Amino acid sequence: MSLENFGYKQELKRALTFWDLLIYGMIFMVPIAPFGVYGYIADASKGMVALAYMIGMAGMIFTALSYARMSEAFPIAGSVYAYAQRGINDKVGFLAGWAILLDYILVPALLYLVSAAALTALIPSIPIWAWLILFILINTVINVFGVEFTAKANKIILILEFIVLGIFIVVGIVALSQGVGNGHLTTKPIFNPGEFNLSLVMGAVSIAVLSFLGFDGISTMSEEVKGGSKVVGKATISALLIVGVLFIVQTWVASDLGAGLSLTNLDTAFYVIAGKAGGAWLKNLTIIATAFSWGIANALAAQAAISRILFSMARDRKLPAILAKVHPKFKTPYISTILVATVSLIVGLIFQSNIGVLTNIVNFGALTGFLVLHVSVINHYMIRQKSKQFVRHLILPLIGFLVIGYVMKGMDITAIKLGVIWVIIGAVYLFIITKVFKASATSLDI
């Protein structure tokens, strides 16, 4: 089904293949993402970091399947916003988009902060704000130049991440064989009966899901992909499975290496373990890799994703029309891209001393959007289309809904309160534009 069937013109350039989307998804999730958050997950799970990632991946698989179903039905930009709008109704779509904005519009700032903090530890003379500005400028220029340029940059960065990850795993296994940590790979990172507590582990999972956020960003590129609507779904599921396995392997090795080690600073826990395994050179290599994979690669993908959601919502007159403006030469939503850059700088400066709070707020926005996504699948296929595929269109999204809901139960209460306030603000905004200014709803005739 073409874009015109949904009442839109093809404005963005269709240039992306399955492999481009797969790379984009892996870059967005960051294959070495656990480097930056390992300490917090290890502390919350009592060392069972690999288990937290296993549970997290299992939960995200159901969400990825729901993304695949909705991207097939509605191959348009906008992600959860577009899927809930078309799969349920216009108002729910807006609120879902508003909730996911909390994730997408804040996550670049979070990524820049983690990167800036890591580099400031290496070079104290350069302040965090200077790194923030540098990263934001680089990513904004790349994203404005177009998705093809972004895709080429992603491939180079992804290769470098795999090289660093490979080095850590090899050096880590060698160190284990030489008696470092537990002296060999054990089952404790997956299940330690003496420390296991389901509520604690699920609390750790609520942090670990941050590493998975990004597979959903593939759906925002639906209007720039060539090869049919099923390409988006295949790339989404493939990226999640590949990166999920990498998360489990690296945290398994790290957990056994760090056995008996006192991790006083959760921000630098992984780097301390890397130093224990390979010395200062490996410690510094993992720090630099984290900084540039989060601050350039991941933030680059995040900025591209949120600019497409803003573009989609503005095109439907739910946000200022200027955000739907497309660059005449590069065919990218450049106004939205520049806005995201500006917000990232402001948020980064505000939360530079409260990275933990920002992390929880980001997670709330994403998980809330995922809940609505699962409902959209059930409503569109089972209720509207009268589908007989009960496993695919009812049971799987229902399991996904329950898993995400349980993960959210273990979230920080402050993040939940702030997230609820954000959704209420969105509801008030929706009331004003529809009832006060009488903005017309987007035609949903298909």
N, C-alpha and C positions, 0 to 999 in steps of 0.2 A: 504494500500500500504506500503510495507516494505522499509526500508532505502536503501537497495541495489538497488531498482528501480531508485533511484536518483543518483546512482554512488558512494555511500559511504559505508564504512564498519561500522558495529555496534561496536563502541569502548567504548562508555559510558555505564555504567550499568543501565539497566531498573529496577528501584526499586520503583518508585513513583506512588501513587494511586491518584484518584480524590481528596480525602481528604488531602493528602500531598500537592497537588497543590493549593487547596483552602486555606490552612493554609499559604503556601508560599506567595500567593498573598496578603492575609490580613496582614501578617507580613511585606511584602515589602511596602504596603501602610501605615501601622501603624494605628491601630484603634484610637489612641490618637494623631495623627499627628497635628490636629488643636491647641494642647497645645503650640507647638513651633512657629507657624506662625499667631496665632490669632490676635495679635496686628496690624500687617500690613494689614490684610484683613479688620479688623474692621475700621481702619483709612481710607482705600481706599473706603469702601462701606458705610461709614457714619452709621455704626452699623448694617447693613443688612448682617451679616456674613452668616446666615443660607441660605439666598437667593443666595449668591455667590456660596455656596456649592451645592445648588439645581441645579443651571444652569450648574455648572461644572460637576456634575454627569450626567445630561441629555446629555451634549456634549460627555462625555467619554463613555456613553452607546453605541453610534453609532460606536465609535472607537473599543470598545470591540467586537461588532458584526462583524466588519471587521476582527479583529484578529481571531475570531472563524471561519469565512469563509476560511481564508488563512491557518490556522493551519490544517483544514480538508483536504485541497488540497495538502499542502506540510508539512507533519509532520516531519520537520527537525529543528535542532538547528539553531539559527541565527536571529530569530525574524524578524524585518522589513527588515533587510539586505537580508535574505533568501527569504522572500515573494516578495519583489520588484524585486529581481534578477530573480526569477522564474516566477513572474506574469507580469513583463514588459520586462526587459532585464538585461544583466550582468552589464552594466555601471550604469544604474539607481540604480540597487541593491547596487552597491558599494557606490554610493553617499548617498543613504538612510542609509546604515550601518554607513557610515562616520558621517552623521548628528546625528544619534542616539547615536554614540560614545560620542558625546559632552555631552549628558545627562548621559549615563551610567558610563562613565569613570570619570566624575566629581562629580556625585551625592554621591558616598561614602565619598569623602572629605567634601562635604557640610554637610552630616549627622554627620560625626565625629566632625566638627566644632561646629554645634549647640549643640551637647552633651557636648563637652569640655567646651564651654562657659557657659552652665548651671551649670556644676559641679564646674567650677572655681568661679562662684558666691557664691557657697556654701562653697568651701574650697579655698580661695584666695591664700593660700601658695603653692598650686600645680599649675604650669603653664599650659597653654593650650597645649603646645607641648608634655608635659608628658602624658596627657590624650589621645592625638592623637596616640602616639606610643602604649599605652596600648590597646586601642580599636582595632587598626590595627593588632597587634600581635594576639589577641584573635580570631578575625574573620578569619585571614589567616589560622591559625592552624585548626579551625573548618572546613573551606571550603576545605582544602587539604585532610582532613580525609574522606570526601565523603558526597554525598547528603543524605544518610540515617542518618548519624550523624547530619547533618544540620537540617534535618526534625524533628528529636527528640528534638533538642535544640529549634527549632521554636515553637513547641507545648507548651513547658514550658513557654517560653517568652510570647506567645500569651495569655495564661491563666492569667498570671500576669497582662498584659495590660488590659484585660477585668475586672479584679478585681478592678484595680485603676479607670477605667472609670466608673464602677458601683458605686463605693464609691462617686466619684465626682457628678454624676447625682443625687443620693439619697440625699446627703448632700446639694447639690445646690437647689433641689426642696423644701426640708425642710426649708432652709434659705429663699427662696422666700415666703413661706407660713408665715414666721415670720416677713415679711416686708422688707427684704433686696432687694435693687435694685428697680425693678418695683412692687415688692410685689406679683407677680403672672406671669405666662406665658402669654405673649402678642403676637400680630401678628407683632410687629415692627421689630423683627429680620428677618422676611420674607418680609415684605413690609411696609415701612414708607413713606406715600405719601408726607410728608413735606420735606423729604430728598432725595427722589428717583431721580436718574439720570442714564439713561441706560449706558452712556459712563463710568461713575464712577464705576458702578457696574461691568461692563465688565473688567475694569481695575483690580478690586478686584478678579474677576474670574481668570484672568491671573496669579495671585499669588496663588489662591486656588487650581489650577490644580496641583501644586507641590505635594499636599497631595495625589492625585490620582495616580501619577506616580508610577508604580510598578505592577499594574494589568497586564500590557503588558509584564512584566518580566516572567510571567508564560510560555509564548511561547518559551522562551529560553531553557526550560526543555523538549522540545518535544521528544528528543532522549533518555530521561531517564524515560519516563512514560510508564506504562503498562495499557492495557485496551482499546486501540484503539485511533485513531486520534481525535475523538470527545470529548474525556475527557478534552483536553486542552481548547477548546472553552467553554465548560460548566463551568469549574473551573474559567476561566477568567471573564465571565459574572456574575457568582455567587459571587465571591469575590468583584467585583466592587459594586454590589447592596447592599450587606451586610454592607460593610465599608462606602459606601456613606450615608446610613441611619444613621449610628452611627455618622458620621461627622455632619449631620444636627441637630440631637438631642442634642449633647453636645454643639454645638455653639449657639443653640437656648437658652439653659439654661444659658450659660455663658453671652450671650448678655443681657438678662433680669437681671441677677445678677449685671452686670457692669453698668447698667443705671445710669447716673449722676456721674460716677466715672471718674476722670481725669487720663488718661493713658499717663504718660509722657515718659515712656520707652516702646516702642513697643515690644522689645525682651521679656520683663517680664510681659506683660499685662495679660496673662491668669493666671499666678501664683499669681498676685495681686488680681485678681477676686476670685481665689480659696481661698486665705487667708481671703478675705472678707466674704466668705461663711462659711468656717469651721475653720479658725484660722491658726496659723503658721504651725501646723502639716500637714494640707491639702496642704498648699502652698509648703512645702518642699517635700511632697509625689509626687506632680505633677511635680516638678522640677526633682527629681530623676527618676521618671517614664519616663519623656521625654528623659533624658540623656541616659538611658540604652535601651529604645525602639528604639531611633534613632541611637545611637552609636553602639549597639550590634545587635539587631534584624533586623532593616531595612538595616543597612549597610552590615550585613551578607548576606542578600538576594541580595542586589545590587551588592556586590562583586561576588557572584555566577553567577548572570545574565551576567555581562559584561565579565567575564572570558569565558562564553560559546559563546558570540558573537565574541570575539577575536579568540577563538578556531575555530569557523566556518569560519571566514574570512581567517585565516591562512591556514586552510585545503584546501581552494580554491585558495591558493597562492596569495592572495591579501595583506597579511601581512607576516612578517617573519615566516618561517615554524616552528621554535622552539616553537611558541605560540600554535601550534596544538599538542604539546607533551602531552601524557596522562600518568599519574602516573601508573607504572606497578602493584602496589598493590591496591591502592584506586580507580583506574579508574576515576580520575578527571583531568581536564586540569590545572595541578598545576603550570606550568610556567606562564600561563596567569594570574592565581590567584595571584602569587607573584608579577607580573608586576603591576597589579591593586593596590596592597598594596603599592608598591613603589610610584606610581603616586599619590595615595591618600595622602601620607605623604607630598610629595613635594607641591602639590596644597593646602593642608591644611595649611601649613606653609606660603605660599604666600598670601592666601586670609583670614587669620585669623582676619583681621580687615575690611574685605569687604564682609561679608556674603551676603548682599543684591545683590551685583553685581553677585556673583557666582550663586545665586538662579535664577536670570533672564537668565543667560547663559544656565543653565541646562534645564530650561523650553523651550528655543528656540530649543535646540537639539531634545527634545522629540516631541514637536508639529510639527516640520518639518518632522520628521519621520512618524508621524501619517498622515500628508497630503499625503505623498507618498503611505502609506498603503492603503488609500481609493481609490486612483487611481489604485493601483495594483488589487484590487477586481474587479473594473469595467472593466479593461483591460483583466484580465484573464477570468472572467466568461462571460461578455457581448460580448466582441469583439472576443476573441479566441474560447470560448466554445459555443458561440451563445445561451446563456441561455435565457429562456423565463420567468425566475423568476425576473421580473423587480423590485419588491419591495425590495427583499433580495439582489440582486446583482447590482442594479443601484440607486434606490431612497434612501435607507438607507445610503450607503457609500457616496452619493452625499451630503446628509444632514450633515453627519459627517464632510466632507471636508469643507463645508461652516461654520459650527459652529467653528471648529478649526481655520479656517482662520480669523474669526471675533475675536476670543479670542487673536490671535497673533497680531491683529491690535492694541489692547490695551496694548501691551507689552512695556517695557522700550526701547527707541530707541537705547541706548548704547548696550543693549543685542542683538538687531536685527543686528546692525552693526558688532559686534564681531562674531555673528553666521554666517553671510554671509561671512565674511573673512575666517572662519573655513571651510565652504563648498567650497570656492574657492581654499583653500590649498588642500582639498581633490581632487578636479578636476585636479589640477596640478600634484599631486601625481599619480593619475590614468593615466594621459597622459604619465608620465615618465615610469611607469611599463609596460604599454601596447605598447607604441610606441618606447621608447628608449631601454628598456630591453626586449621588445617583449614577455612579460609574456603571456602565453596562457590562454584564457578564460575557465572557468569551463564548462564542457559539460552539456548542459541543456536538453539533450535527455531524454525523459521520456517514 
